[in-house]
Amino acid sequence: MGMPFISAPGYAESPAMVSDFSDLRWYALYTSAHHEKRVASQLQARGVDHFLPLCSSTRRWKDRRVSLELPLFPGYVFVRCDLRDRWHVLQAPGVVHLVGFGGKPCSLPDSEIVALQKGILSGLNVEPHANLSVGTRVRVLRGPLEGVKGILVRKKKVCRVVLSLDLIGRSASVEVDAADIEKTL
């Protein structure tokens, strides 16, 4: 299970961010191909609160097997900032743009990022999953994901809850015990 690359809150480098926490929102940054870790490192150095969810992937080559920590959502890093400070974020090498519509960045609901962080930090097996818009909506009743809502799916006879980030059309599934979930409306 991969641990996410999460910065410690580093608001001190940006006075505008320190003075007005009410305008801090989560945004998805689209990055150059294979530059997610570099962008996260640049954001860390700039004191920008960010989240790069990683997952473990085993690759088999002719002579060996290697375990790699890869981005859960290739091409994306999540950043928590005030839009007034977006240029500080957009100037980081490897950043292409903030995800949005009509040229205007759109924020992600805090609940989606919190659910994803809970899933990653839970120590449970997290892996990429096709984004689903239909299916049984469930809420986790117990365990490290308590209160998280998602879509129930099965993979190899194991129950998994799909956590979706609708803005970027990406999802991840987290293994759960069937006894620990309930159907929601």
C-alpha positions as CSV (number, residue, x, y, z in Angstrom):
1,M,0.0,0.0,0.0
2,G,1.5,3.3,-1.0
3,M,1.6,6.3,1.2
4,P,0.5,9.5,-0.3
5,F,2.9,12.4,-0.8
6,I,1.3,15.0,1.4
7,S,2.9,18.2,2.4
8,A,2.7,19.7,5.9
9,P,0.7,22.8,5.6
10,G,3.1,25.5,4.4
11,Y,1.0,28.7,4.4
12,A,3.8,30.8,5.8
13,E,5.4,31.5,2.4
14,S,2.3,33.1,1.0
15,P,1.0,36.1,3.1
16,A,-2.3,36.1,1.2
17,M,-2.9,32.5,2.1
18,V,-2.2,33.2,5.7
19,S,-4.6,36.1,6.0
20,D,-7.7,34.5,4.4
21,F,-8.2,30.8,5.1
22,S,-11.9,31.1,4.1
23,D,-10.9,31.2,0.4
24,L,-8.8,28.1,0.5
25,R,-10.2,25.5,-1.8
26,W,-9.0,22.2,-3.4
27,Y,-8.2,22.3,-7.1
28,A,-6.9,19.7,-9.5
29,L,-3.7,20.6,-11.3
30,Y,-3.1,19.0,-14.6
31,T,0.6,18.2,-15.0
32,S,2.9,17.3,-17.9
33,A,3.2,13.5,-18.5
34,H,5.0,11.7,-15.7
35,H,5.8,14.9,-13.8
36,E,3.4,14.4,-10.8
37,K,6.1,13.8,-8.2
38,R,8.3,16.6,-9.6
39,V,5.3,19.0,-9.3
40,A,4.5,17.8,-5.8
41,S,8.1,18.5,-4.8
42,Q,8.0,22.0,-6.4
43,L,4.8,22.7,-4.5
44,Q,6.4,21.5,-1.3
45,A,9.4,23.8,-1.8
46,R,7.0,26.7,-2.5
47,G,5.0,26.0,0.7
48,V,1.8,25.1,-1.1
49,D,-0.6,22.6,0.6
50,H,-0.9,19.7,-1.9
51,F,-1.9,16.1,-2.1
52,L,-0.5,13.5,-4.5
53,P,-2.2,10.1,-3.9
54,L,0.1,7.2,-4.7
55,C,-0.5,3.5,-5.1
56,S,1.8,0.6,-5.1
57,S,2.2,-1.3,-8.4
58,T,4.4,-4.3,-9.0
59,R,6.1,-4.5,-12.4
60,R,7.7,-7.7,-13.7
61,W,10.7,-7.5,-16.0
62,K,12.6,-10.4,-17.5
63,D,14.9,-10.8,-14.5
64,R,13.1,-9.3,-11.5
65,R,10.0,-7.8,-10.0
66,V,9.9,-4.2,-8.9
67,S,7.4,-2.5,-6.6
68,L,6.8,1.1,-7.6
69,E,4.9,4.0,-6.1
70,L,2.8,5.5,-8.9
71,P,0.3,8.3,-9.0
72,L,-3.2,7.0,-8.4
73,F,-4.5,9.5,-10.9
74,P,-1.8,10.0,-13.6
75,G,-1.4,13.6,-14.7
76,Y,-3.0,15.1,-11.6
77,V,-1.9,16.7,-8.3
78,F,-4.3,18.3,-5.9
79,V,-3.6,21.7,-4.5
80,R,-5.3,23.7,-1.7
81,C,-5.0,27.4,-2.4
82,D,-6.8,30.7,-2.9
83,L,-7.4,31.5,-6.5
84,R,-5.8,34.9,-6.0
85,D,-2.5,33.0,-5.4
86,R,-2.8,30.6,-8.4
87,W,0.1,32.1,-10.3
88,H,2.4,31.0,-7.4
89,V,1.1,27.4,-8.2
90,L,1.0,27.7,-12.0
91,Q,4.6,28.8,-12.2
92,A,5.9,25.5,-10.8
93,P,7.7,23.5,-13.5
94,G,5.6,20.7,-14.9
95,V,2.2,22.3,-14.1
96,V,0.0,22.7,-17.2
97,H,-3.1,24.3,-15.8
98,L,-5.8,24.2,-13.1
99,V,-8.7,21.9,-14.2
100,G,-11.9,23.8,-14.9
101,F,-14.6,24.7,-17.4
102,G,-14.7,27.6,-19.8
103,G,-11.2,28.7,-18.8
104,K,-12.2,29.1,-15.2
105,P,-10.8,26.8,-12.5
106,C,-13.3,24.7,-10.6
107,S,-12.8,23.7,-7.0
108,L,-13.3,20.2,-5.7
109,P,-15.6,19.5,-2.8
110,D,-13.6,19.1,0.4
111,S,-15.5,15.9,1.2
112,E,-14.1,14.2,-2.0
113,I,-10.5,15.1,-1.0
114,V,-11.1,14.1,2.6
115,A,-12.6,10.7,1.5
116,L,-9.7,10.1,-0.8
117,Q,-7.1,11.0,1.9
118,K,-8.9,8.7,4.4
119,G,-8.8,5.9,1.9
120,I,-5.1,6.4,1.2
121,L,-4.1,6.8,4.8
122,S,-6.2,3.9,6.0
123,G,-3.5,1.4,5.0
124,L,-6.1,-0.5,2.9
125,N,-5.3,-1.6,-0.7
126,V,-6.1,1.4,-2.9
127,E,-6.0,1.2,-6.7
128,P,-7.3,3.1,-9.7
129,H,-10.8,2.4,-10.9
130,A,-12.9,3.4,-13.8
131,N,-15.1,6.4,-12.9
132,L,-18.6,5.3,-12.3
133,S,-21.7,7.4,-12.4
134,V,-24.2,4.7,-11.7
135,G,-24.3,1.9,-9.2
136,T,-25.2,1.3,-5.6
137,R,-24.3,4.2,-3.4
138,V,-23.1,3.1,0.0
139,R,-21.8,4.7,3.2
140,V,-19.0,3.0,5.3
141,L,-20.3,2.4,8.9
142,R,-17.1,1.3,10.7
143,G,-13.3,1.3,10.3
144,P,-10.9,3.9,9.0
145,L,-13.3,5.0,6.3
146,E,-16.3,5.5,8.6
147,G,-18.7,8.0,7.1
148,V,-17.2,7.9,3.6
149,K,-19.8,7.6,0.8
150,G,-19.1,5.9,-2.5
151,I,-20.3,3.3,-5.0
152,L,-20.1,-0.4,-4.1
153,V,-18.4,-2.7,-6.6
154,R,-17.0,-6.2,-6.4
155,K,-13.6,-7.4,-7.6
156,K,-12.6,-11.0,-7.2
157,K,-15.3,-11.6,-4.6
158,V,-14.1,-8.7,-2.5
159,C,-16.2,-5.6,-1.8
160,R,-14.8,-2.3,-2.7
161,V,-16.1,1.3,-2.4
162,V,-15.3,3.5,-5.4
163,L,-14.4,7.1,-4.4
164,S,-14.9,9.5,-7.3
165,L,-13.5,12.9,-8.1
166,D,-16.2,14.0,-10.5
167,L,-14.4,17.2,-11.7
168,I,-11.5,15.2,-13.2
169,G,-13.4,12.1,-14.1
170,R,-11.2,9.8,-12.0
171,S,-11.9,7.3,-9.3
172,A,-10.2,4.9,-6.9
173,S,-11.5,1.8,-5.2
174,V,-10.8,0.8,-1.6
175,E,-11.3,-2.6,-0.2
176,V,-14.0,-2.8,2.6
177,D,-15.7,-5.5,4.6
178,A,-19.3,-6.0,3.4
179,A,-20.5,-5.9,7.0
180,D,-19.2,-2.4,7.4
181,I,-21.3,-0.7,4.7
182,E,-24.9,0.3,4.3
183,K,-27.0,1.4,1.3
184,T,-27.6,5.2,1.0
185,L,-30.0,7.2,-1.1
